[in-house]
Amino acid sequence: MKEIEKALEELGKAVGDEVYKMAGGIFVKRNKEDIKKELEEKLETLKLRVSTLTKQEEKMQKRLSELQEKLQQAITSTAAQ
């Protein structure tokens, strides 16, 4: 995400309507607006992925806490017998 944000920042500084984009091992001349739209779409996709992964992580942390609590209760009840 940081790389795309930096690329968009640098793209804003570019003079003219054409810029060069790295494709494989070569640079290809492209329209500045096309590249900007492409980068913005990639950035939005990455933000959605990060959001989804964050939510999944929170759910997994909650589930882990629940399992730890159940395990602790099971250990405590076994030890008490």
C-alpha positions as CSV (number, residue, x, y, z in Angstrom):
1,M,0.0,0.0,0.0
2,K,2.8,2.4,0.9
3,E,4.5,1.8,-2.5
4,I,1.3,2.5,-4.4
5,E,0.6,5.6,-2.3
6,K,4.2,6.8,-3.0
7,A,3.7,6.1,-6.7
8,L,0.5,8.1,-6.8
9,E,2.3,10.9,-5.0
10,E,5.2,10.9,-7.6
11,L,2.6,10.6,-10.4
12,G,1.1,13.8,-9.2
13,K,4.4,15.5,-9.5
14,A,5.0,14.2,-13.1
15,V,4.9,16.8,-15.9
16,G,3.1,15.9,-19.1
17,D,0.4,13.4,-20.0
18,E,2.7,10.4,-20.4
19,V,4.7,8.4,-17.9
20,Y,6.7,5.2,-17.9
21,K,5.5,2.1,-16.2
22,M,7.8,-0.9,-15.3
23,A,6.5,-4.0,-17.1
24,G,8.7,-7.0,-16.5
25,G,12.2,-5.8,-17.2
26,I,11.3,-2.9,-19.4
27,F,9.6,0.5,-19.2
28,V,6.5,1.1,-21.2
29,K,5.1,4.6,-22.1
30,R,1.6,4.9,-20.8
31,N,-1.0,7.6,-20.3
32,K,-0.7,9.3,-16.9
33,E,-4.4,9.2,-16.2
34,D,-4.6,5.5,-17.0
35,I,-1.8,4.7,-14.6
36,K,-3.4,6.8,-11.9
37,K,-6.7,5.0,-12.2
38,E,-4.9,1.6,-12.2
39,L,-3.0,2.5,-9.1
40,E,-6.1,3.9,-7.3
41,E,-7.9,0.7,-8.1
42,K,-5.1,-1.4,-6.8
43,L,-4.9,0.7,-3.6
44,E,-8.7,0.3,-3.0
45,T,-8.4,-3.5,-3.5
46,L,-5.5,-3.6,-1.0
47,K,-7.4,-1.6,1.5
48,L,-10.4,-4.0,1.2
49,R,-8.0,-7.0,1.7
50,V,-6.5,-5.4,4.8
51,S,-9.9,-4.6,6.2
52,T,-11.0,-8.2,5.6
53,L,-7.9,-9.7,7.1
54,T,-8.2,-7.4,10.1
55,K,-11.8,-8.6,10.7
56,Q,-10.7,-12.2,10.3
57,E,-7.8,-11.7,12.8
58,E,-10.2,-10.2,15.3
59,K,-12.5,-13.1,15.0
60,M,-9.7,-15.6,15.4
61,Q,-8.4,-13.7,18.5
62,K,-11.8,-13.8,20.0
63,R,-12.1,-17.6,19.2
64,L,-8.7,-18.2,20.7
65,S,-9.6,-16.3,23.9
66,E,-12.8,-18.4,24.2
67,L,-10.9,-21.7,23.7
68,Q,-8.2,-20.6,26.2
69,E,-10.9,-19.8,28.8
70,K,-12.6,-23.2,28.2
71,L,-9.3,-25.0,28.5
72,Q,-8.5,-23.1,31.7
73,Q,-11.9,-24.1,33.1
74,A,-11.4,-27.7,32.1
75,I,-7.9,-27.7,33.8
76,T,-9.3,-26.1,36.9
77,S,-12.2,-28.5,37.2
78,T,-9.9,-31.5,36.6
79,A,-7.4,-30.3,39.2
80,A,-10.2,-29.7,41.7
81,Q,-11.4,-33.3,41.5
